[in-house]
Amino acid sequence: MIIGRRLAATLSGVFAALIVGATASPVAAEPRPSQDPPKVQLVLDVSGSMGESYSAGQTRMDAAKQAFNEVIDGLPETVHLGIRTLGANFRGEEMDDEACRDSEQIYPVGRVAKAEAKEAVAALEPTGFTPISHALREAVEDFGGESDNSRRIVLITDGEDTCGQPDPCEVARELASQGIRLTVDTLGLTPKDDKVRTQLGCIAEATGGTYTAVQDVDQLTERLGQLVDRSAEVVVEAPAAVEGASDDCAAAPLLRAGVYSDREEMGEHRFYRVQLAPGRELRASVSVAADRPVDRDYAVMLRLLDEDGQELVRGRETGHGRTDVISTGLRYPWAERAALPEADGDPDSSAAPSPAAGEDGDGEESVLCLEVSNAFSAPDSVQRAPGMPVELTVDLVAAADSPSDVAAFGLARGWVPLVLLTVTGLVAGVVWGLVRRVFA
């Protein structure tokens, strides 16, 4: 009897799986991989304090050299790597302008000749001060011109910036606002130093990177290798920089299907226009990165408006506590909306008629408006500008021929799947009855 029930359940599951597989619809376009190789710049602190004892009888400098050698040996062939130092050359006793410009690229960003890269690192000796801000700016210049792939800087240091101005956290925000897909990860070799931890954590947060307080040479080697390998593993869809209108849609940029990057200050609204043709479906999503300390309660909303400013559909997400990124999305199928009856005084936006059909029902293409807004707030000490990073994805796909058969997020709808599911239920019932008779 038990065997019979299991057999019937299995057969029913198989029928259901076949139906779902036949009627499901994809919800997003395939990502477009970048054509450029990922680029990584290792920025190493060679200041005098790097000569102090670290772990296993090694100095911090010795540990960094060992980690570099092991990472270079295991470097993925697809990654272009460069090495820059800070504090390696200035031998003066007092910090001055020369000390605060002491940064040098000792290996150019590109394909790596392992022996040469190791030789460049082996010659380093702890020497000067710690001009982090200057080194970050120079490291970005090392990457060269425009690229459609990610750029990663890994900063390894045992101290905070000794030059004071400009503040390295503000420099990181400035670099992130340039729309160059920059990520800065920081590795701190003095895990018990609160000032170092705070500064390096702020640099990482400003660019969407990570901060790690490294305890010993083994952890340094492992973490450095992970960050370099991550650049090779992540498939990047290159966003196009765009500036949304801050007042309304009249002056908003017109977007095609693709991925876009922008900046939005706390509490700001940004507007973008999209064109929707008959038989097409709009799918849009937005992500806002909290790249600075924010208050605990926050929200992001994405709205679609018609030409008269009437809301058609919205997506909204709220959060509480610490976050890195918060996202929401919406979909607007023209065919489904066109089939819905016009609501009579119903405030629910989901019942609004489609504007895509035009006033005369001629099915002309319409220009709609996407509005991105956020409810982030922060203490007065947190800088508002530049705004937080925003990534907006717009996808325009073909809707089903029949309005009632539009698939919602991969789940089948309409009379066709209903019939199929009904037939499946009947077949499963017959099989179950036969099994009970056989094993009774």
C-alpha positions as CSV (number, residue, x, y, z in Angstrom):
1,M,0.0,0.0,0.0
2,I,2.8,2.4,0.9
3,I,4.7,1.6,-2.3
4,G,1.5,2.3,-4.3
5,R,1.1,5.7,-2.7
6,R,4.8,6.6,-3.3
7,L,4.5,5.5,-7.0
8,A,1.3,7.6,-7.5
9,A,2.9,10.7,-5.8
10,T,6.0,10.3,-8.0
11,L,4.0,10.1,-11.2
12,S,1.9,13.1,-10.2
13,G,5.1,15.1,-9.5
14,V,6.5,14.2,-12.9
15,F,3.3,15.4,-14.6
16,A,3.3,18.6,-12.7
17,A,7.0,19.3,-13.4
18,L,6.3,18.7,-17.2
19,I,3.5,21.2,-17.1
20,V,5.5,23.9,-15.2
21,G,8.5,23.4,-17.5
22,A,6.3,23.8,-20.6
23,T,4.5,26.9,-19.5
24,A,7.1,28.9,-17.5
25,S,8.5,32.1,-19.0
26,P,11.9,33.7,-18.5
27,V,11.8,36.9,-16.5
28,A,15.0,38.6,-17.6
29,A,17.3,38.9,-20.5
30,E,20.7,37.1,-20.5
31,P,23.5,39.3,-19.1
32,R,26.0,40.8,-21.6
33,P,29.5,39.9,-20.5
34,S,32.2,42.5,-20.7
35,Q,34.7,42.4,-23.6
36,D,37.6,43.8,-21.4
37,P,39.6,41.7,-19.0
38,P,39.1,42.4,-15.3
39,K,41.8,44.7,-13.8
40,V,43.2,44.5,-10.3
41,Q,45.7,46.9,-8.7
42,L,47.5,45.8,-5.5
43,V,48.4,48.9,-3.5
44,L,51.0,48.0,-0.8
45,D,52.0,50.1,2.2
46,V,55.8,50.2,2.4
47,S,56.0,52.8,5.2
48,G,58.5,52.4,8.1
49,S,56.0,50.7,10.4
50,M,55.8,47.8,8.0
51,G,59.2,46.7,9.4
52,E,57.6,45.8,12.7
53,S,57.0,42.3,13.9
54,Y,53.8,40.6,12.6
55,S,53.4,36.9,12.9
56,A,55.5,33.7,12.9
57,G,58.7,35.7,13.4
58,Q,58.1,37.7,10.3
59,T,57.8,41.5,9.8
60,R,54.6,42.9,8.2
61,M,56.7,43.5,5.1
62,D,57.9,39.9,5.0
63,A,54.3,38.7,5.4
64,A,53.1,40.9,2.6
65,K,55.9,39.7,0.2
66,Q,55.0,36.1,0.9
67,A,51.3,36.7,0.3
68,F,52.1,38.5,-2.9
69,N,54.3,35.7,-4.2
70,E,51.7,33.1,-3.6
71,V,48.9,35.1,-5.2
72,I,51.0,35.9,-8.2
73,D,51.7,32.1,-8.6
74,G,48.0,31.3,-8.7
75,L,46.9,34.4,-10.7
76,P,44.1,33.6,-13.2
77,E,45.2,34.1,-16.8
78,T,42.1,36.3,-17.5
79,V,43.1,38.9,-14.8
80,H,45.3,41.9,-15.6
81,L,47.3,42.8,-12.5
82,G,49.3,45.8,-11.4
83,I,51.3,46.7,-8.3
84,R,51.7,50.1,-6.7
85,T,53.4,51.2,-3.5
86,L,52.9,54.0,-1.0
87,G,55.7,55.2,1.3
88,A,58.5,53.3,-0.4
89,N,60.9,56.0,-1.4
90,F,60.8,59.1,1.0
91,R,63.6,58.8,3.6
92,G,63.1,62.2,5.3
93,E,62.4,62.4,9.0
94,E,59.5,65.0,8.8
95,M,56.4,64.7,6.7
96,D,56.1,67.2,3.8
97,D,54.6,67.5,0.3
98,E,57.1,65.1,-1.0
99,A,56.3,62.5,1.6
100,C,52.5,62.9,0.8
101,R,53.2,62.2,-2.9
102,D,55.3,59.1,-2.3
103,S,53.6,56.5,-4.4
104,E,55.0,54.5,-7.3
105,Q,53.7,52.0,-9.7
106,I,56.3,49.2,-9.7
107,Y,54.5,46.8,-12.1
108,P,52.1,48.1,-14.8
109,V,48.5,46.8,-15.0
110,G,48.4,44.1,-17.6
111,R,49.3,40.4,-18.3
112,V,51.7,39.3,-15.6
113,A,55.2,37.9,-16.1
114,K,55.4,36.2,-12.7
115,A,59.2,36.3,-12.3
116,E,59.3,40.1,-13.0
117,A,56.4,40.9,-10.7
118,K,58.0,38.9,-7.8
119,E,61.3,40.6,-8.4
120,A,59.7,44.0,-8.1
121,V,58.1,43.1,-4.8
122,A,61.2,41.4,-3.4
123,A,63.2,44.7,-3.6
124,L,60.9,46.6,-1.3
125,E,62.0,47.8,2.1
126,P,60.0,49.7,4.8
127,T,60.8,53.3,4.3
128,G,58.4,56.3,4.5
129,F,55.0,57.6,5.5
130,T,51.4,56.5,4.5
131,P,49.9,58.7,1.8
132,I,46.8,56.6,1.2
133,S,44.7,59.3,-0.5
134,H,47.4,60.1,-3.1
135,A,48.0,56.4,-3.8
136,L,44.3,55.7,-4.4
137,R,44.1,58.5,-7.0
138,E,47.2,57.4,-8.7
139,A,46.0,53.7,-8.7
140,V,42.9,54.7,-10.6
141,E,45.0,56.5,-13.2
142,D,47.1,53.3,-13.7
143,F,44.0,51.5,-15.1
144,G,44.1,53.7,-18.1
145,G,41.1,55.0,-20.2
146,E,37.5,53.8,-20.3
147,S,36.6,50.2,-19.7
148,D,33.4,48.2,-19.6
149,N,34.7,45.9,-17.0
150,S,35.3,46.2,-13.2
151,R,38.3,47.7,-11.7
152,R,39.4,46.5,-8.3
153,I,42.0,48.1,-5.9
154,V,43.2,46.0,-3.0
155,L,44.9,48.2,-0.4
156,I,47.2,46.5,2.1
157,T,48.3,48.7,5.0
158,D,49.2,48.7,8.7
159,G,48.1,52.2,9.4
160,E,45.8,55.1,8.6
161,D,46.7,58.0,6.2
162,T,49.4,60.1,7.8
163,C,48.9,63.2,5.5
164,G,45.5,64.1,6.9
165,Q,44.1,66.0,3.9
166,P,42.3,65.1,1.7
167,D,40.6,62.5,3.8
168,P,41.0,59.1,2.1
169,C,37.3,58.2,2.7
170,E,36.2,61.3,0.8
171,V,38.7,60.5,-2.0
172,A,37.1,57.0,-2.2
173,R,33.6,58.6,-2.5
174,E,34.9,61.0,-5.2
175,L,36.4,58.1,-7.2
176,A,33.3,56.0,-6.9
177,S,31.1,58.9,-8.2
178,Q,33.1,59.0,-11.5
179,G,31.1,55.9,-12.8
180,I,34.2,53.8,-13.5
181,R,33.0,50.6,-11.8
182,L,35.7,50.9,-9.1
183,T,35.8,48.7,-6.0
184,V,38.3,49.2,-3.2
185,D,38.9,46.4,-0.8
186,T,41.1,47.1,2.2
187,L,43.2,44.7,4.3
188,G,44.4,46.0,7.7
189,L,47.5,44.5,9.3
190,T,46.8,46.0,12.7
191,P,43.4,44.5,13.7
192,K,43.3,46.0,17.2
193,D,43.8,49.6,16.0
194,D,40.3,51.3,16.0
195,K,41.3,54.3,14.0
196,V,42.8,52.2,11.2
197,R,39.7,49.9,11.2
198,T,37.4,52.9,11.0
199,Q,39.2,54.6,8.1
200,L,39.8,51.4,6.1
201,G,36.2,50.4,6.6
202,C,34.9,53.7,5.4
203,I,37.1,53.5,2.2
204,A,35.7,50.1,1.4
205,E,32.1,51.1,2.1
206,A,32.3,54.1,-0.1
207,T,33.1,51.9,-3.2
208,G,31.1,48.8,-2.4
209,G,34.2,46.9,-1.3
210,T,35.1,45.0,1.9
211,Y,37.4,45.6,4.8
212,T,39.2,42.7,6.5
213,A,41.3,42.9,9.7
214,V,44.0,40.4,8.9
215,Q,45.3,38.4,11.8
216,D,48.4,36.6,10.3
217,V,50.2,35.8,7.1
218,D,48.0,32.8,6.3
219,Q,44.8,34.9,6.5
220,L,46.5,37.6,4.5
221,T,47.4,35.2,1.7
222,E,44.0,33.6,1.6
223,R,42.0,36.8,1.6
224,L,44.2,38.5,-1.0
225,G,43.9,35.4,-3.3
226,Q,40.1,35.5,-2.8
227,L,39.8,39.1,-3.8
228,V,41.9,38.6,-6.9
229,D,40.0,35.5,-8.0
230,R,36.7,37.3,-7.4
231,S,37.5,39.7,-10.2
232,A,37.9,36.8,-12.6
233,E,34.7,35.0,-11.5
234,V,32.2,37.8,-11.6
235,V,30.3,38.3,-14.9
236,V,29.9,42.0,-15.4
237,E,27.2,43.7,-17.4
238,A,28.6,47.1,-18.1
239,P,26.2,49.9,-17.1
240,A,25.9,53.2,-19.0
241,A,26.2,56.4,-17.0
242,V,23.1,58.5,-17.1
243,E,21.7,61.5,-15.1
244,G,18.0,61.3,-14.3
245,A,15.9,64.5,-14.1
246,S,15.4,65.8,-10.6
247,D,12.0,67.5,-11.0
248,D,9.8,65.6,-13.5
249,C,9.8,63.6,-16.7
250,A,9.8,66.5,-19.1
251,A,13.6,66.7,-19.1
252,A,14.3,63.1,-18.3
253,P,16.6,61.0,-20.5
254,L,15.0,58.4,-22.8
255,L,16.3,54.9,-21.9
256,R,16.5,51.8,-24.1
257,A,16.8,48.3,-22.7
258,G,20.0,48.0,-20.7
259,V,21.7,48.7,-17.4
260,Y,22.3,52.3,-16.2
261,S,24.2,53.9,-13.3
262,D,23.4,57.2,-11.6
263,R,23.7,58.9,-8.2
264,E,20.8,60.0,-5.9
265,E,21.0,62.0,-2.7
266,M,19.0,61.0,0.3
267,G,15.3,61.7,-0.1
268,E,15.8,62.7,-3.8
269,H,13.5,61.7,-6.7
270,R,15.0,60.8,-10.1
271,F,13.0,60.5,-13.4
272,Y,13.7,58.5,-16.6
273,R,11.6,58.0,-19.7
274,V,11.0,54.7,-21.5
275,Q,9.1,53.8,-24.7
276,L,6.6,50.9,-24.6
277,A,5.1,49.6,-27.8
278,P,2.0,47.4,-28.2
279,G,2.7,43.7,-27.5
280,R,5.8,44.6,-25.3
281,E,6.3,44.2,-21.6
282,L,8.4,46.5,-19.4
283,R,10.5,45.0,-16.6
284,A,12.5,47.3,-14.5
285,S,14.5,47.1,-11.3
286,V,16.6,49.5,-9.2
287,S,19.3,49.0,-6.6
288,V,20.6,51.7,-4.3
289,A,23.9,51.2,-2.5
290,A,24.2,52.6,1.1
291,D,27.8,53.5,0.7
292,R,27.9,55.5,3.9
293,P,26.5,55.2,7.5
294,V,22.7,55.6,7.3
295,D,19.9,55.5,9.9
296,R,18.2,52.2,10.6
297,D,14.9,52.6,8.7
298,Y,15.0,53.2,5.0
299,A,13.1,52.4,1.8
300,V,13.4,52.5,-2.0
301,M,10.5,52.9,-4.4
302,L,10.3,52.5,-8.2
303,R,7.1,53.8,-9.9
304,L,5.9,53.7,-13.5
305,L,3.8,56.8,-14.5
306,D,1.8,57.5,-17.7
307,E,2.1,60.6,-19.8
308,D,-0.3,62.5,-17.4
309,G,1.6,61.5,-14.3
310,Q,-0.9,58.8,-13.2
311,E,0.8,55.9,-11.4
312,L,0.4,52.6,-13.3
313,V,2.4,50.2,-11.1
314,R,5.0,50.4,-8.3
315,G,7.7,48.4,-6.6
316,R,8.7,49.1,-3.1
317,E,11.2,47.7,-0.6
318,T,11.8,48.7,3.0
319,G,14.5,47.7,5.5
320,H,15.8,48.1,9.0
321,G,19.3,48.0,10.4
322,R,22.6,47.9,8.5
323,T,22.4,47.3,4.7
324,D,24.8,47.5,1.8
325,V,22.2,47.4,-1.1
326,I,18.4,47.6,-1.2
327,S,16.6,46.7,-4.4
328,T,13.0,46.6,-5.8
329,G,11.4,46.1,-9.2
330,L,8.2,46.2,-11.3
331,R,6.7,44.8,-14.5
332,Y,4.1,46.3,-16.8
333,P,2.8,44.1,-19.6
334,W,1.0,46.2,-22.3
335,A,-1.2,43.3,-23.5
336,E,-2.5,42.5,-20.0
337,R,-3.2,46.2,-19.2
338,A,-5.0,46.8,-22.4
339,A,-7.4,43.9,-21.7
340,L,-8.4,45.2,-18.2
341,P,-11.7,47.2,-17.9
342,E,-11.3,50.8,-16.9
343,A,-11.8,51.2,-13.2
344,D,-14.7,53.4,-12.1
345,G,-13.3,55.5,-9.3
346,D,-11.1,52.6,-8.1
347,P,-7.9,54.1,-6.5
348,D,-6.0,50.9,-7.1
349,S,-3.4,51.6,-9.7
350,S,-3.4,48.0,-10.9
351,A,-6.8,48.5,-12.5
352,A,-5.7,51.6,-14.5
353,P,-6.2,51.2,-18.3
354,S,-3.1,51.0,-20.4
355,P,-1.9,54.2,-22.0
356,A,-0.1,52.2,-24.7
357,A,-3.2,51.9,-26.7
358,G,-3.5,55.7,-27.1
359,E,-6.7,57.7,-26.8
360,D,-8.2,56.3,-30.0
361,G,-7.2,52.7,-29.3
362,D,-4.8,52.7,-32.3
363,G,-2.0,50.9,-30.4
364,E,0.7,53.6,-30.8
365,E,3.9,53.5,-28.9
366,S,3.8,55.5,-25.7
367,V,6.4,57.2,-23.6
368,L,6.2,56.3,-19.9
369,C,8.1,57.5,-16.9
370,L,10.1,55.6,-14.3
371,E,10.5,57.4,-11.0
372,V,13.2,56.3,-8.5
373,S,12.9,57.6,-4.9
374,N,14.5,56.7,-1.6
375,A,13.8,57.3,2.1
376,F,17.3,57.1,3.4
377,S,18.4,59.4,6.2
378,A,21.6,59.8,8.1
379,P,23.2,61.8,11.0
380,D,24.2,65.4,10.2
381,S,27.9,64.4,10.2
382,V,27.4,62.2,7.1
383,Q,28.2,63.9,3.8
384,R,25.3,64.0,1.3
385,A,27.2,64.6,-1.9
386,P,27.9,62.9,-4.1
387,G,24.7,60.9,-3.9
388,M,24.5,57.2,-3.3
389,P,25.1,54.8,-6.2
390,V,22.0,53.8,-8.2
391,E,21.9,51.0,-10.7
392,L,18.7,50.9,-12.9
393,T,17.9,47.9,-15.2
394,V,15.4,48.3,-18.0
395,D,14.2,45.3,-20.0
396,L,11.6,45.3,-22.9
397,V,10.4,41.9,-23.9
398,A,7.6,40.5,-26.1
399,A,4.3,39.9,-24.4
400,A,2.1,36.9,-25.2
401,D,-0.2,37.1,-28.2
402,S,-3.3,36.7,-26.0
403,P,-3.6,39.2,-23.0
404,S,-4.9,36.4,-20.7
405,D,-1.8,34.3,-21.3
406,V,0.8,36.7,-20.1
407,A,3.2,34.9,-17.7
408,A,3.8,36.6,-14.4
409,F,7.3,36.1,-13.0
410,G,7.6,32.7,-14.6
411,L,4.2,31.4,-13.4
412,A,1.8,30.4,-16.1
413,R,-1.6,32.1,-16.3
414,G,-4.6,31.9,-18.6
415,W,-6.9,29.1,-19.9
416,V,-4.2,27.0,-21.6
417,P,-2.3,26.1,-18.4
418,L,-5.6,25.7,-16.6
419,V,-6.7,23.0,-19.1
420,L,-3.3,21.3,-18.9
421,L,-3.4,21.3,-15.1
422,T,-6.9,19.9,-15.1
423,V,-5.9,17.1,-17.5
424,T,-2.9,16.4,-15.3
425,G,-5.2,16.1,-12.2
426,L,-7.5,13.6,-14.0
427,V,-4.6,11.5,-15.2
428,A,-3.0,11.5,-11.7
429,G,-6.4,10.4,-10.3
430,V,-6.8,7.5,-12.7
431,V,-3.2,6.4,-12.0
432,W,-3.9,6.6,-8.3
433,G,-7.0,4.5,-8.6
434,L,-5.2,1.8,-10.6
435,V,-2.4,1.7,-8.1
436,R,-4.8,1.2,-5.2
437,R,-6.5,-1.6,-7.0
438,V,-3.2,-3.4,-7.8
439,F,-1.7,-3.1,-4.3
440,A,-4.9,-3.4,-2.3
